[in-house]
Amino acid sequence: MDPNLFRPSCVFMNMLIISILSHVPMFLCQDNEQYAACGNLFHCANISSIGYPFSGQDRPAYCGHSGFRLSCIGNTPLITIQSEEYRVLEIDNGTQTLKVAREDLLNNLCPTILYNTTIDFNLFSYASNLQNLTLNYTCTGTQAEHQFDCTGNDGTTTINYFSTADTNLSVVTCDDSVLVPISQTSAQVLASPKASVNDLRAVIGRGFQLEWSAKDLSCEQCIQSGGRCGSANSSSTSFACYCTDRPYELTCNKTQIGTGNGPIATGPTAMGPIATGPSRLGPIAMGPSTNRDRTNCDGTNRDRTIAIGTNRDGTIAIGTNRDGTNYNETNQDAVKYFDDNSHRYSQF
């Protein structure tokens, strides 16, 4: 028999194998890379072992939750909340808290722009042991304690005062003020008649504590199924569970993200009511119906906070914190700018 008889067949088989391999879906490799990447903790400045919901450095944004991206500049880890920068002092995954300080006030008690401290109540809530420090600017009248001065570019000095709930400024009238959360212990320090400007700087430098909420129940269930927590994309608040084969909406071996071709869910899920079949946007809800922004029509969000109203961009206009206290988030309408000519802060 001619030994060359089978050579064309071998060539055909080799070409067939190459063709098949070249058409293997790339998402298989990509998703494995996502699973591996989200298993790596990262260091940011002086804070180590940082994981979900945070991302930064070499940890991709899809391994965290939108709104928890850290900028690591030298020894200064920063997070942006409501378009303003805060220095991150501590992160505690056990209690789901982080301590932050206002970057604009750390080295300068006389900023050009004045604004009250604001946070995103969809992601954060203030710790229960906080109260407000008030920085009062451009004041008239004199008081012996709690004064700090600001000097403009033209050399003119304005008189300012700091106060807490236990400080009496009845003899002083001021044009502008800024609210900064501080701990009750720090408030007691500043309430003392002997409190100095150095004490004020030290208190602001100690920062204040925030509690975070970032699909925590979903993440717990994802980890229990062998997955790693992240987001559907780098700018999304949609949760993703990255598994060894591909990403899923909640847990490994459940409905695949964006396909709706996963197995039918027959029990309650952490992100909604009981599902009876797959759909393009997730399971079909047989419990309370949902709006297009994925809030329930019965007046609750999927994370069980009460939704009294939402803006067109999906942010809650009025609602409740996780501890049941009410909040009414407003825009930063207290933003003001210092005018060197009049030596006063003016509304923008």
Kinemage of the C-alpha trace (Angstrom):
@kinemage 1
@onewidth
@group {chain A} dominant
@subgroup {mainchain}
@vectorlist {calphas} color= white
{ca met a 1} P 0.000 0.000 0.000
{ca asp a 2} L 1.251 3.470 -0.888
{ca pro a 3} L 2.403 5.167 2.336
{ca asn a 4} L 1.409 8.547 0.925
{ca leu a 5} L -2.197 7.446 0.497
{ca phe a 6} L -3.381 8.963 3.819
{ca arg a 7} L -1.408 12.191 3.716
{ca pro a 8} L -4.205 14.347 2.213
{ca ser a 9} L -6.536 13.136 4.963
{ca cys a 10} L -4.022 14.105 7.622
{ca val a 11} L -3.633 17.534 6.114
{ca phe a 12} L -7.423 17.925 6.044
{ca met a 13} L -7.749 16.898 9.690
{ca asn a 14} L -5.045 19.319 10.766
{ca met a 15} L -6.787 22.159 8.943
{ca leu a 16} L -10.111 21.189 10.511
{ca ile a 17} L -8.636 21.195 14.027
{ca ile a 18} L -7.004 24.593 13.470
{ca ser a 19} L -10.282 25.982 12.141
{ca ile a 20} L -12.220 24.720 15.167
{ca leu a 21} L -9.694 26.099 17.647
{ca ser a 22} L -9.665 29.465 15.918
{ca his a 23} L -13.417 29.763 16.497
{ca val a 24} L -13.404 28.878 20.195
{ca pro a 25} L -15.285 31.743 21.922
{ca met a 26} L -12.805 34.213 23.321
{ca phe a 27} L -14.990 34.883 26.364
{ca leu a 28} L -13.874 31.540 27.808
{ca cys a 29} L -10.330 32.823 28.135
{ca gln a 30} L -11.422 36.335 29.007
{ca asp a 31} L -13.688 35.246 31.831
{ca asn a 32} L -10.966 33.036 33.276
{ca glu a 33} L -8.722 36.101 33.317
{ca gln a 34} L -11.447 38.075 35.106
{ca tyr a 35} L -11.779 35.334 37.715
{ca ala a 36} L -8.008 35.322 38.263
{ca ala a 37} L -7.725 39.114 38.347
{ca cys a 38} L -10.493 39.519 40.921
{ca gly a 39} L -8.767 37.062 43.235
{ca asn a 40} L -5.840 39.439 43.726
{ca leu a 41} L -5.915 41.901 46.602
{ca phe a 42} L -4.044 45.157 46.139
{ca his a 43} L -2.098 47.717 48.131
{ca cys a 44} L -2.862 51.414 47.959
{ca ala a 45} L -0.319 53.703 49.620
{ca asn a 46} L -0.172 52.608 53.280
{ca ile a 47} L -3.313 50.410 53.151
{ca ser a 48} L -2.865 46.734 52.276
{ca ser a 49} L -4.986 43.698 51.365
{ca ile a 50} L -7.797 45.659 49.709
{ca gly a 51} L -10.488 43.726 47.846
{ca tyr a 52} L -14.138 44.054 46.806
{ca pro a 53} L -15.880 46.493 46.595
{ca phe a 54} L -12.707 48.510 45.968
{ca ser a 55} L -10.524 48.595 42.874
{ca gly a 56} L -7.328 50.424 42.038
{ca gln a 57} L -3.686 49.973 41.098
{ca asp a 58} L -3.464 46.720 39.109
{ca arg a 59} L -6.904 45.523 40.269
{ca pro a 60} L -9.316 46.197 37.351
{ca ala a 61} L -12.415 48.342 37.836
{ca tyr a 62} L -14.683 45.361 37.035
{ca cys a 63} L -13.366 43.655 40.199
{ca gly a 64} L -14.943 46.388 42.320
{ca his a 65} L -18.158 48.336 42.599
{ca ser a 66} L -18.730 51.631 40.839
{ca gly a 67} L -18.018 54.438 43.283
{ca phe a 68} L -15.255 52.569 45.141
{ca arg a 69} L -12.299 53.246 42.835
{ca leu a 70} L -9.168 54.278 44.750
{ca ser a 71} L -6.459 56.546 43.382
{ca cys a 72} L -3.091 55.636 44.853
{ca ile a 73} L -0.765 58.636 44.662
{ca gly a 74} L 2.407 58.206 46.696
{ca asn a 75} L 1.378 57.764 50.315
{ca thr a 76} L -2.061 59.253 49.724
{ca pro a 77} L -4.978 56.926 48.880
{ca leu a 78} L -7.920 58.955 47.568
{ca ile a 79} L -11.559 58.185 46.839
{ca thr a 80} L -13.979 60.470 44.984
{ca ile a 81} L -17.447 60.880 46.518
{ca gln a 82} L -19.969 63.260 44.967
{ca ser a 83} L -17.196 64.699 42.761
{ca glu a 84} L -15.049 65.623 45.779
{ca glu a 85} L -11.819 63.974 46.896
{ca tyr a 86} L -11.412 62.364 50.300
{ca arg a 87} L -8.243 60.875 51.716
{ca val a 88} L -8.763 57.275 52.822
{ca leu a 89} L -7.265 56.704 56.270
{ca glu a 90} L -8.584 53.216 57.086
{ca ile a 91} L -10.555 50.386 55.474
{ca asp a 92} L -12.192 47.698 57.624
{ca asn a 93} L -13.805 44.901 55.590
{ca gly a 94} L -15.057 43.195 58.742
{ca thr a 95} L -17.286 46.099 59.743
{ca gln a 96} L -17.649 47.433 56.169
{ca thr a 97} L -16.426 50.848 57.204
{ca leu a 98} L -13.824 53.271 55.968
{ca lys a 99} L -12.420 56.392 57.550
{ca val a 100} L -11.940 59.403 55.292
{ca ala a 101} L -10.843 63.018 55.646
{ca arg a 102} L -11.572 65.979 53.414
{ca glu a 103} L -8.551 66.450 51.194
{ca asp a 104} L -9.260 70.155 50.622
{ca leu a 105} L -9.098 70.982 54.347
{ca leu a 106} L -6.192 68.808 55.445
{ca asn a 107} L -3.494 71.346 54.665
{ca asn a 108} L -5.581 74.471 54.234
{ca leu a 109} L -8.303 75.749 56.542
{ca cys a 110} L -8.996 78.581 54.100
{ca pro a 111} L -9.959 76.953 50.776
{ca thr a 112} L -10.945 79.061 47.794
{ca ile a 113} L -14.140 77.037 47.347
{ca leu a 114} L -16.520 76.444 50.243
{ca tyr a 115} L -18.920 73.492 50.272
{ca asn a 116} L -20.591 71.295 52.860
{ca thr a 117} L -19.594 67.668 53.185
{ca thr a 118} L -21.884 65.420 51.110
{ca ile a 119} L -21.888 61.683 50.443
{ca asp a 120} L -23.676 59.301 48.091
{ca phe a 121} L -26.383 57.744 50.269
{ca asn a 122} L -26.849 54.941 47.721
{ca leu a 123} L -23.394 53.671 48.700
{ca phe a 124} L -22.529 55.182 52.072
{ca ser a 125} L -24.039 56.236 55.367
{ca tyr a 126} L -22.534 58.204 58.237
{ca ala a 127} L -21.418 56.344 61.345
{ca ser a 128} L -23.698 56.812 64.350
{ca asn a 129} L -21.061 58.509 66.543
{ca leu a 130} L -20.613 61.630 64.400
{ca gln a 131} L -21.615 65.250 64.846
{ca asn a 132} L -20.902 68.381 62.843
{ca leu a 133} L -17.961 70.699 63.122
{ca thr a 134} L -18.831 74.135 61.714
{ca leu a 135} L -16.188 76.338 60.138
{ca asn a 136} L -17.530 79.915 60.193
{ca tyr a 137} L -15.974 82.305 57.676
{ca thr a 138} L -15.773 86.116 57.345
{ca cys a 139} L -17.077 86.979 60.794
{ca thr a 140} L -17.759 90.233 62.599
{ca gly a 141} L -17.689 90.637 66.334
{ca thr a 142} L -14.973 89.319 68.601
{ca gln a 143} L -14.634 86.244 70.747
{ca ala a 144} L -11.644 85.107 72.748
{ca glu a 145} L -11.753 81.420 71.786
{ca his a 146} L -11.866 79.213 68.667
{ca gln a 147} L -10.599 81.798 66.189
{ca phe a 148} L -8.618 81.066 63.025
{ca asp a 149} L -7.602 83.602 60.404
{ca cys a 150} L -7.461 83.482 56.614
{ca thr a 151} L -5.270 85.738 54.500
{ca gly a 152} L -6.183 86.495 50.876
{ca asn a 153} L -3.788 86.910 47.972
{ca asp a 154} L -3.763 90.658 48.554
{ca gly a 155} L -2.669 90.204 52.150
{ca thr a 156} L -6.018 91.054 53.722
{ca thr a 157} L -6.937 88.912 56.718
{ca thr a 158} L -10.450 87.745 57.609
{ca ile a 159} L -11.518 86.510 61.039
{ca asn a 160} L -13.142 83.081 61.281
{ca tyr a 161} L -14.303 80.769 64.053
{ca phe a 162} L -14.842 77.031 64.505
{ca ser a 163} L -17.703 75.685 66.572
{ca thr a 164} L -19.479 72.495 67.623
{ca ala a 165} L -22.887 71.826 69.143
{ca asp a 166} L -21.442 72.742 72.555
{ca thr a 167} L -19.869 76.025 71.447
{ca asn a 168} L -21.598 79.387 71.880
{ca leu a 169} L -21.000 81.928 69.080
{ca ser a 170} L -23.880 84.261 69.979
{ca val a 171} L -21.682 87.378 69.940
{ca val a 172} L -20.330 86.633 66.467
{ca thr a 173} L -21.994 87.000 63.052
{ca cys a 174} L -20.473 85.210 60.051
{ca asp a 175} L -21.173 85.316 56.316
{ca asp a 176} L -20.491 81.688 55.433
{ca ser a 177} L -20.042 78.281 57.014
{ca val a 178} L -18.919 74.766 56.131
{ca leu a 179} L -20.058 71.553 57.858
{ca val a 180} L -17.564 68.746 58.446
{ca pro a 181} L -18.439 65.483 60.271
{ca ile a 182} L -16.200 64.628 63.232
{ca ser a 183} L -16.368 62.066 66.013
{ca gln a 184} L -17.947 62.894 69.342
{ca thr a 185} L -14.551 62.530 71.011
{ca ser a 186} L -13.062 65.110 68.645
{ca ala a 187} L -16.042 67.391 69.225
{ca gln a 188} L -15.333 67.356 72.956
{ca val a 189} L -11.735 68.398 72.284
{ca leu a 190} L -12.816 71.361 70.160
{ca ala a 191} L -15.515 72.428 72.621
{ca ser a 192} L -12.867 73.230 75.192
{ca pro a 193} L -12.158 76.974 75.590
{ca lys a 194} L -8.467 76.112 75.239
{ca ala a 195} L -8.895 74.399 71.846
{ca ser a 196} L -6.368 75.820 69.377
{ca val a 197} L -5.957 75.982 65.611
{ca asn a 198} L -3.553 73.055 65.891
{ca asp a 199} L -6.294 71.072 67.626
{ca leu a 200} L -8.641 71.980 64.784
{ca arg a 201} L -6.171 70.748 62.150
{ca ala a 202} L -5.588 67.534 64.093
{ca val a 203} L -9.331 66.813 64.355
{ca ile a 204} L -9.882 67.346 60.633
{ca gly a 205} L -6.883 65.104 59.949
{ca arg a 206} L -8.421 62.269 61.970
{ca gly a 207} L -11.336 62.154 59.532
{ca phe a 208} L -14.722 60.567 60.020
{ca gln a 209} L -16.160 57.099 59.558
{ca leu a 210} L -18.507 55.919 56.805
{ca glu a 211} L -20.347 52.635 56.427
{ca trp a 212} L -20.662 51.218 52.923
{ca ser a 213} L -23.213 49.074 51.114
{ca ala a 214} L -22.260 47.443 47.793
{ca lys a 215} L -24.366 44.372 46.912
{ca asp a 216} L -22.992 42.724 50.050
{ca leu a 217} L -25.513 39.856 50.230
{ca ser a 218} L -24.953 39.090 46.549
{ca cys a 219} L -21.198 39.028 47.095
{ca glu a 220} L -21.518 36.676 50.043
{ca gln a 221} L -23.577 34.223 47.990
{ca cys a 222} L -21.173 34.518 45.063
{ca ile a 223} L -18.198 33.634 47.270
{ca gln a 224} L -20.063 30.692 48.794
{ca ser a 225} L -20.601 29.310 45.276
{ca gly a 226} L -16.875 29.563 44.492
{ca gly a 227} L -17.017 32.854 42.600
{ca arg a 228} L -15.393 36.247 42.982
{ca cys a 229} L -17.312 39.506 43.281
{ca gly a 230} L -17.263 42.335 40.776
{ca ser a 231} L -19.380 44.450 38.435
{ca ala a 232} L -20.842 43.723 35.031
{ca asn a 233} L -18.603 46.459 33.606
{ca ser a 234} L -16.221 49.075 34.941
{ca ser a 235} L -18.815 51.850 35.195
{ca ser a 236} L -21.829 49.783 36.257
{ca thr a 237} L -23.473 49.208 39.606
{ca ser a 238} L -24.772 45.846 38.345
{ca phe a 239} L -23.298 42.973 40.305
{ca ala a 240} L -21.320 40.224 38.564
{ca cys a 241} L -20.100 36.920 39.993
{ca tyr a 242} L -16.911 35.902 38.177
{ca cys a 243} L -16.461 32.149 38.084
{ca thr a 244} L -13.846 29.825 36.587
{ca asp a 245} L -15.818 29.403 33.354
{ca arg a 246} L -17.644 32.738 32.884
{ca pro a 247} L -19.480 35.529 34.743
{ca tyr a 248} L -22.916 35.014 36.265
{ca glu a 249} L -25.533 37.393 37.627
{ca leu a 250} L -25.467 36.046 41.169
{ca thr a 251} L -23.729 32.713 41.798
{ca cys a 252} L -21.658 30.255 39.807
{ca asn a 253} L -23.595 27.781 37.635
{ca lys a 254} L -26.678 30.019 37.563
{ca thr a 255} L -27.981 32.369 34.869
{ca gln a 256} L -25.177 33.734 32.710
{ca ile a 257} L -24.984 37.522 32.356
{ca gly a 258} L -26.522 38.901 29.189
{ca thr a 259} L -27.649 35.583 27.687
{ca gly a 260} L -30.719 34.416 29.572
{ca asn a 261} L -29.872 30.849 28.538
{ca gly a 262} L -28.911 29.566 31.953
{ca pro a 263} L -30.871 27.038 33.994
{ca ile a 264} L -34.242 28.061 35.356
{ca ala a 265} L -34.181 29.430 38.896
{ca thr a 266} L -36.814 27.901 41.160
{ca gly a 267} L -36.121 29.594 44.466
{ca pro a 268} L -35.678 33.138 45.772
{ca thr a 269} L -32.588 35.015 44.692
{ca ala a 270} L -30.700 37.692 46.590
{ca met a 271} L -31.447 40.289 43.947
{ca gly a 272} L -35.185 39.890 43.538
{ca pro a 273} L -38.286 37.751 44.002
{ca ile a 274} L -38.787 34.119 43.031
{ca ala a 275} L -37.897 33.484 39.386
{ca thr a 276} L -39.650 30.934 37.171
{ca gly a 277} L -37.710 31.287 33.942
{ca pro a 278} L -34.769 33.071 32.291
{ca ser a 279} L -35.091 36.299 30.337
{ca arg a 280} L -32.764 38.697 28.564
{ca leu a 281} L -32.500 40.978 31.594
{ca gly a 282} L -32.515 38.251 34.231
{ca pro a 283} L -35.133 36.020 35.889
{ca ile a 284} L -38.850 36.592 35.385
{ca ala a 285} L -40.234 38.122 38.574
{ca met a 286} L -43.401 36.519 39.923
{ca gly a 287} L -43.443 38.603 43.116
{ca pro a 288} L -43.752 42.416 43.257
{ca ser a 289} L -43.350 43.848 39.773
{ca thr a 290} L -40.342 46.008 38.955
{ca asn a 291} L -39.883 49.337 37.237
{ca arg a 292} L -37.472 49.885 34.352
{ca asp a 293} L -34.847 51.160 36.826
{ca arg a 294} L -35.185 47.789 38.609
{ca thr a 295} L -36.860 49.264 41.704
{ca asn a 296} L -39.943 47.416 42.905
{ca cys a 297} L -43.405 48.889 42.301
{ca asp a 298} L -44.373 48.149 45.886
{ca gly a 299} L -42.200 51.027 47.110
{ca thr a 300} L -38.987 49.240 47.997
{ca asn a 301} L -35.657 48.989 46.273
{ca arg a 302} L -34.124 45.600 45.718
{ca asp a 303} L -31.784 46.221 48.655
{ca arg a 304} L -34.922 46.684 50.812
{ca thr a 305} L -34.486 50.434 51.397
{ca ile a 306} L -37.674 52.460 50.964
{ca ala a 307} L -37.867 54.389 47.702
{ca ile a 308} L -40.198 57.362 48.048
{ca gly a 309} L -39.042 58.831 44.744
{ca thr a 310} L -36.222 58.581 42.251
{ca asn a 311} L -34.585 61.029 39.887
{ca arg a 312} L -34.351 60.327 36.159
{ca asp a 313} L -30.740 59.175 36.601
{ca gly a 314} L -31.888 56.556 39.110
{ca thr a 315} L -30.626 58.232 42.277
{ca ile a 316} L -32.963 58.293 45.249
{ca ala a 317} L -34.448 61.701 45.946
{ca ile a 318} L -35.896 60.874 49.368
{ca gly a 319} L -35.506 57.627 51.262
{ca thr a 320} L -34.090 56.001 54.357
{ca asn a 321} L -30.661 54.970 55.545
{ca arg a 322} L -29.912 51.389 56.471
{ca asp a 323} L -30.469 52.221 60.154
{ca gly a 324} L -33.973 53.508 59.396
{ca thr a 325} L -33.240 57.210 59.726
{ca asn a 326} L -34.551 59.496 56.999
{ca tyr a 327} L -32.395 61.514 54.685
{ca asn a 328} L -33.046 64.034 51.983
{ca glu a 329} L -29.999 64.352 49.766
{ca thr a 330} L -29.556 67.735 48.113
{ca asn a 331} L -27.197 69.156 45.557
{ca gln a 332} L -24.127 71.014 46.678
{ca asp a 333} L -25.893 74.358 46.651
{ca ala a 334} L -23.585 75.646 49.369
{ca val a 335} L -20.584 75.903 47.024
{ca lys a 336} L -19.071 79.377 47.267
{ca tyr a 337} L -15.882 81.032 46.058
{ca phe a 338} L -13.583 83.480 47.818
{ca asp a 339} L -13.378 86.932 46.204
{ca asp a 340} L -10.067 88.666 46.890
{ca asn a 341} L -11.571 92.059 46.053
{ca ser a 342} L -14.459 91.944 48.510
{ca his a 343} L -12.751 89.471 50.870
{ca arg a 344} L -15.973 87.474 51.058
{ca tyr a 345} L -17.231 84.141 49.811
{ca ser a 346} L -19.780 84.506 47.015
{ca gln a 347} L -22.359 82.053 45.656
{ca phe a 348} L -21.223 80.491 42.380
